[in-house]
Amino acid sequence: MPAADAPPPPKPPPTPPPPLPTANHLLGRPPDARLLLLNCDDLGLHESVNLAVIDAVRNGIAASCSLMTPCAAAPHALRLLRRHPEVPFGVHLTMVCESADLRWGPLTARDRVPSLLDASGAFFAPTPAGRAALLAQARLDEVEREFRAQIDAVAAAGLAPTHLDFHCLADGGRADILDLTLALGAEYGLAVRVWLPPASARMRERGLPVVDRGFLDSFTVPLDDKPAHYARLLAALPPGLTEWALHPALARANSQAPGDGWDVRRTDHAFLVSPEARRLLTEHGITVLGYRTLQEAWQRARARSAPPTPPGVPR
């Protein structure tokens, strides 16, 4: 019998929570598989962008793309997508412009979404100040109204997207905007690009595959010797799911494409359709995925978590 003044036995340490499932596990891939989600953003921005994006998916290493429906070249992009139904695409949800020279506004009537507009009646500029001003005043009901209009514009064209993502606003820029987008994704049966913590961990807890290893925006890649930089990134790609968002456009002498970032776009297209890019994927054992794969996985996960249908209720 222990002495009366003996200290109580130490409590066992708390059981650590189980590790979150990886994207490889949720996608049914081996744990050491190197998966690259390779998506081309900004379809609809300009006809030369549209042609390059479709070319990069059909003839290059890209596997899906994202369409900005408020842009002037969106009708041209929709025609290309109807012509090439094999090209998976999502809706690049848009609440900011491209630059000071490339301005556009909402698909919704302006008087129904005034909190999304700057003093000129257009979307805000994609500068830190512009994004901050938008996010400070944007009403969630007006964000939903505009997002639905942008998604429904695709359905009205007879096309079915695979996912939702955001133009110049990582994970929507605000937690409530991301939650709204996740709800819209569930309603329309779409995956959603989520890559920032803690939301990315929340997705994996729900069995929804998202990137494990970060997100690359090609506007952050140095232009000097860009192919060699991409080659180094591919050689160092870790196991798990990584996403690259590239921004291709054609290099054409008579192009009226946007000057801002033109070299980024031209060199992205050149890399995506190069034999060297395909050789590097083979050499390093990298599997490229598009958002159709994620859409299917998200749909399966939602079906598993859906409450059972009560007896007597039609399915």
C-alpha positions as CSV (number, residue, x, y, z in Angstrom):
1,M,0.0,0.0,0.0
2,P,1.6,3.4,-1.0
3,A,2.4,5.9,1.6
4,A,-0.2,8.6,2.3
5,D,2.1,11.4,1.1
6,A,3.2,9.6,-2.1
7,P,2.5,11.6,-5.3
8,P,-0.3,10.4,-7.5
9,P,0.9,8.3,-10.5
10,P,1.5,10.5,-13.6
11,K,-1.3,10.8,-16.1
12,P,-0.7,9.1,-19.4
13,P,0.1,11.6,-22.2
14,P,-2.9,12.5,-24.4
15,T,-3.4,10.4,-27.5
16,P,-2.3,12.5,-30.5
17,P,-4.9,13.0,-33.1
18,P,-4.5,10.7,-36.2
19,P,-2.6,12.3,-39.0
20,L,-4.7,14.0,-41.7
21,P,-5.1,11.9,-44.9
22,T,-2.9,13.0,-47.7
23,A,-4.1,13.8,-51.2
24,N,-2.4,10.7,-52.4
25,H,-4.4,8.6,-50.0
26,L,-7.7,10.4,-50.9
27,L,-7.0,10.0,-54.6
28,G,-6.1,6.3,-54.3
29,R,-2.4,6.9,-55.3
30,P,0.7,5.4,-53.8
31,P,2.1,7.4,-50.9
32,D,5.4,8.1,-52.8
33,A,3.6,9.3,-56.0
34,R,4.6,12.7,-57.2
35,L,1.4,14.4,-58.4
36,L,1.3,17.8,-60.1
37,L,-2.1,19.5,-60.5
38,L,-1.3,21.7,-63.6
39,N,-3.9,24.3,-64.4
40,C,-3.9,27.2,-66.8
41,D,-5.5,30.3,-65.4
42,D,-7.1,33.4,-67.1
43,L,-8.9,31.7,-70.0
44,G,-11.2,34.5,-71.4
45,L,-8.7,37.3,-70.8
46,H,-7.8,37.7,-74.5
47,E,-8.1,35.7,-77.7
48,S,-4.3,35.0,-77.7
49,V,-4.6,33.8,-74.1
50,N,-7.5,31.5,-75.1
51,L,-5.7,29.9,-78.0
52,A,-2.6,29.3,-75.9
53,V,-4.5,27.8,-73.0
54,I,-6.4,25.4,-75.2
55,D,-3.2,24.5,-77.0
56,A,-1.3,23.9,-73.7
57,V,-4.0,21.4,-72.5
58,R,-4.5,19.7,-75.9
59,N,-0.9,19.5,-77.1
60,G,1.2,20.4,-74.0
61,I,1.5,19.1,-70.4
62,A,-1.3,21.2,-68.8
63,A,-4.3,19.2,-67.7
64,S,-7.1,21.8,-67.1
65,C,-7.8,25.5,-67.2
66,S,-10.0,28.2,-65.6
67,L,-12.3,30.6,-67.3
68,M,-13.0,34.3,-66.4
69,T,-16.6,34.8,-67.6
70,P,-16.8,38.6,-67.2
71,C,-13.9,39.3,-69.6
72,A,-14.4,40.5,-73.2
73,A,-12.8,37.4,-74.7
74,A,-15.0,35.0,-72.7
75,P,-17.4,34.3,-75.6
76,H,-14.4,33.3,-77.8
77,A,-13.2,31.0,-75.0
78,L,-16.7,29.4,-74.7
79,R,-16.7,28.7,-78.4
80,L,-13.3,27.0,-78.1
81,L,-14.5,25.0,-75.2
82,R,-17.5,23.8,-77.1
83,R,-15.2,22.9,-80.0
84,H,-12.9,20.9,-77.6
85,P,-15.1,19.2,-75.0
86,E,-12.1,17.1,-74.0
87,V,-10.6,20.2,-72.3
88,P,-11.5,20.3,-68.6
89,F,-12.1,23.8,-67.3
90,G,-13.3,25.6,-64.2
91,V,-14.8,29.0,-63.4
92,H,-12.1,31.5,-62.4
93,L,-14.3,33.5,-60.0
94,T,-13.5,37.1,-60.7
95,M,-14.0,40.2,-58.4
96,V,-10.9,42.2,-59.4
97,C,-9.6,43.5,-62.7
98,E,-6.4,42.4,-64.5
99,S,-4.6,45.8,-64.4
100,A,-5.1,49.5,-64.6
101,D,-5.5,49.1,-68.4
102,L,-7.7,46.0,-68.5
103,R,-10.9,46.8,-66.6
104,W,-14.1,44.9,-66.4
105,G,-17.2,44.7,-64.3
106,P,-19.7,42.2,-63.1
107,L,-22.1,40.0,-65.0
108,T,-24.8,41.1,-62.6
109,A,-26.4,44.4,-63.0
110,R,-24.2,47.0,-61.2
111,D,-27.0,48.3,-59.0
112,R,-27.4,44.8,-57.5
113,V,-23.7,44.4,-56.5
114,P,-22.5,47.9,-55.6
115,S,-20.3,46.7,-52.8
116,L,-18.1,44.9,-55.3
117,L,-17.3,48.0,-57.4
118,D,-14.9,50.9,-57.1
119,A,-15.8,54.5,-57.6
120,S,-15.7,54.1,-61.4
121,G,-18.2,51.3,-61.3
122,A,-15.7,48.6,-62.3
123,F,-14.1,45.8,-60.3
124,F,-11.2,46.9,-58.2
125,A,-7.6,46.8,-59.4
126,P,-5.7,43.6,-58.3
127,T,-3.2,45.7,-56.2
128,P,-2.9,45.2,-52.4
129,A,-4.8,48.4,-51.9
130,G,-7.5,47.4,-54.4
131,R,-8.0,44.0,-52.9
132,A,-8.1,45.3,-49.4
133,A,-10.7,47.9,-50.3
134,L,-12.9,45.2,-52.0
135,L,-12.6,42.8,-49.1
136,A,-13.4,45.5,-46.6
137,Q,-16.7,46.4,-48.2
138,A,-17.9,43.3,-50.2
139,R,-21.3,42.1,-48.9
140,L,-21.5,38.3,-48.9
141,D,-25.0,38.3,-50.5
142,E,-23.7,40.4,-53.4
143,V,-20.6,38.1,-53.7
144,E,-23.0,35.1,-54.0
145,R,-25.1,36.9,-56.6
146,E,-22.1,37.6,-58.8
147,F,-20.5,34.2,-58.3
148,R,-23.8,32.5,-59.3
149,A,-24.0,34.7,-62.4
150,Q,-20.5,33.7,-63.4
151,I,-21.1,30.0,-62.9
152,D,-24.5,30.1,-64.6
153,A,-23.0,31.8,-67.6
154,V,-21.1,28.6,-68.3
155,A,-24.2,26.5,-67.9
156,A,-26.1,28.8,-70.3
157,A,-23.5,28.1,-72.9
158,G,-24.1,24.4,-72.6
159,L,-20.9,23.6,-70.8
160,A,-20.1,21.8,-67.5
161,P,-17.1,23.0,-65.4
162,T,-15.0,20.9,-63.1
163,H,-14.1,23.3,-60.3
164,L,-14.1,26.8,-58.9
165,D,-11.1,29.0,-58.2
166,F,-10.3,32.6,-57.7
167,H,-8.7,35.4,-59.8
168,C,-6.1,37.2,-57.7
169,L,-7.7,36.3,-54.4
170,A,-6.1,33.4,-52.6
171,D,-8.9,31.2,-51.2
172,G,-11.3,34.0,-51.9
173,G,-9.6,36.5,-49.7
174,R,-12.0,36.0,-46.7
175,A,-13.1,33.0,-44.7
176,D,-16.8,33.7,-45.4
177,I,-16.2,34.0,-49.1
178,L,-14.4,30.7,-49.1
179,D,-17.2,29.1,-47.1
180,L,-19.7,30.5,-49.6
181,T,-17.6,29.1,-52.5
182,L,-17.4,25.7,-50.9
183,A,-21.2,25.7,-50.6
184,L,-21.6,26.6,-54.2
185,G,-19.1,23.9,-55.2
186,A,-21.2,21.3,-53.3
187,E,-24.4,22.6,-54.9
188,Y,-23.0,22.5,-58.5
189,G,-20.9,19.4,-57.9
190,L,-17.6,21.1,-58.4
191,A,-14.2,20.9,-56.7
192,V,-12.8,24.1,-55.2
193,R,-9.1,25.3,-55.2
194,V,-8.1,25.5,-51.5
195,W,-4.5,25.7,-50.6
196,L,-4.0,28.0,-47.6
197,P,-4.0,26.7,-44.0
198,P,-6.1,26.2,-41.9
199,A,-8.8,25.7,-44.6
200,S,-6.7,23.1,-46.4
201,A,-6.5,21.0,-43.3
202,R,-10.2,21.3,-42.9
203,M,-10.7,20.0,-46.4
204,R,-8.6,16.9,-45.7
205,E,-10.5,16.2,-42.5
206,R,-13.6,16.0,-44.6
207,G,-11.9,13.7,-47.1
208,L,-11.6,16.3,-49.8
209,P,-8.2,16.2,-51.6
210,V,-6.3,19.5,-51.8
211,V,-2.6,20.3,-52.3
212,D,-0.2,18.8,-49.7
213,R,2.9,20.7,-50.9
214,G,2.0,24.2,-51.7
215,F,0.9,26.3,-54.7
216,L,3.0,27.9,-57.5
217,D,1.8,31.0,-59.3
218,S,3.9,31.4,-62.5
219,F,4.0,35.2,-62.0
220,T,6.4,34.5,-59.1
221,V,8.8,32.5,-61.3
222,P,11.9,34.5,-62.5
223,L,11.9,35.1,-66.3
224,D,15.7,34.7,-66.6
225,D,16.3,31.1,-67.8
226,K,12.7,30.2,-67.0
227,P,12.8,26.7,-68.5
228,A,15.8,25.8,-66.3
229,H,13.9,27.1,-63.3
230,Y,10.9,24.9,-64.1
231,A,13.2,22.0,-64.6
232,R,14.7,22.4,-61.2
233,L,11.3,22.7,-59.6
234,L,10.2,19.4,-61.3
235,A,13.4,17.6,-60.3
236,A,12.7,18.7,-56.6
237,L,9.0,18.0,-56.6
238,P,8.2,16.0,-53.4
239,P,5.7,13.2,-53.1
240,G,2.2,14.3,-52.6
241,L,0.0,16.8,-54.5
242,T,1.4,20.1,-55.7
243,E,-0.4,22.7,-57.8
244,W,1.0,25.0,-60.4
245,A,-1.1,27.8,-61.9
246,L,0.4,28.8,-65.2
247,H,-0.7,31.7,-67.5
248,P,0.0,31.0,-71.1
249,A,-0.5,33.3,-74.1
250,L,0.6,33.1,-77.7
251,A,3.5,35.3,-78.9
252,R,2.1,36.9,-82.0
253,A,3.5,40.0,-83.7
254,N,0.0,41.6,-84.2
255,S,-1.3,40.6,-80.8
256,Q,-3.2,43.2,-78.8
257,A,-2.8,41.1,-75.7
258,P,-2.1,42.8,-72.3
259,G,1.4,44.2,-71.9
260,D,1.5,43.6,-68.2
261,G,2.9,40.2,-67.6
262,W,3.2,39.4,-71.4
263,D,6.6,37.8,-71.0
264,V,5.3,35.6,-68.2
265,R,2.5,34.4,-70.4
266,R,4.6,33.9,-73.6
267,T,7.3,31.9,-71.8
268,D,4.7,29.8,-69.9
269,H,3.2,28.7,-73.2
270,A,6.6,27.9,-74.7
271,F,7.5,25.7,-71.7
272,L,4.1,23.9,-71.5
273,V,4.2,22.8,-75.2
274,S,7.9,22.0,-75.3
275,P,9.2,18.4,-75.7
276,E,11.6,19.1,-72.8
277,A,8.7,19.6,-70.4
278,R,7.2,16.2,-71.3
279,R,10.6,14.6,-71.0
280,L,11.1,16.0,-67.5
281,L,7.8,14.6,-66.3
282,T,8.9,11.2,-67.6
283,E,12.4,11.4,-66.2
284,H,11.2,12.4,-62.7
285,G,8.2,10.1,-62.6
286,I,5.7,12.9,-62.2
287,T,2.0,12.3,-62.8
288,V,0.1,15.4,-64.1
289,L,-3.5,15.8,-63.0
290,G,-6.3,18.2,-63.9
291,Y,-9.3,19.3,-61.9
292,R,-11.6,16.6,-63.4
293,T,-9.7,14.1,-61.2
294,L,-10.3,16.3,-58.1
295,Q,-13.9,16.9,-59.0
296,E,-14.6,13.2,-59.1
297,A,-12.9,12.7,-55.8
298,W,-14.8,15.5,-54.2
299,Q,-18.1,14.1,-55.5
300,R,-17.3,10.7,-54.0
301,A,-16.3,12.3,-50.7
302,R,-19.5,14.3,-50.5
303,A,-21.6,11.2,-51.4
304,R,-20.0,9.3,-48.5
305,S,-20.7,12.1,-46.0
306,A,-24.2,12.8,-47.1
307,P,-26.9,11.8,-44.5
308,P,-28.8,8.7,-45.4
309,T,-32.1,9.1,-47.2
310,P,-35.1,8.5,-44.8
311,P,-37.3,5.5,-45.7
312,G,-40.0,6.2,-48.1
313,V,-38.3,9.4,-49.5
314,P,-37.4,9.1,-53.2
315,R,-33.7,9.2,-53.9
